[in-house]
Amino acid sequence: MKNRLTPAELDARLKFVVGCVLAGVLTLTTIGVLYALVFVTQPIGAQAENDKMFFSVLSSVATFITGTLAGLMISTGRNSDEDKDGNGIPDHLEGE
């Protein structure tokens, strides 16, 4: 029989999966913006109105996802009581 995962392990896996998904969305957004800038014909001397709105929306989405990803990666969650000195190593593992 397979051992059940602890809450800390489940939390770590959830953070990993959510982080990977958000990083993928951010990467695809960046690729979309770069494609639109490089390969789509723009009017000379100005930017098309729909392209301006497209970049505005993508910029907002990218900013939101970047902030969410950063917040997810720096959150301590349930492990805050296991590391009282703040060195990143759980207190029960420091002596090993």
Secondary structure, 3 states (H helix, E strand, C coil): CCCCCCHHHHHHHHHHHHHHHHHHHHHHHHHHHHHHHHHCCCCCCCCCHHHHHHHHHHHHHHHHHHHHHHHHHHCCHHHHHCCCCCCCCCHHHCCC
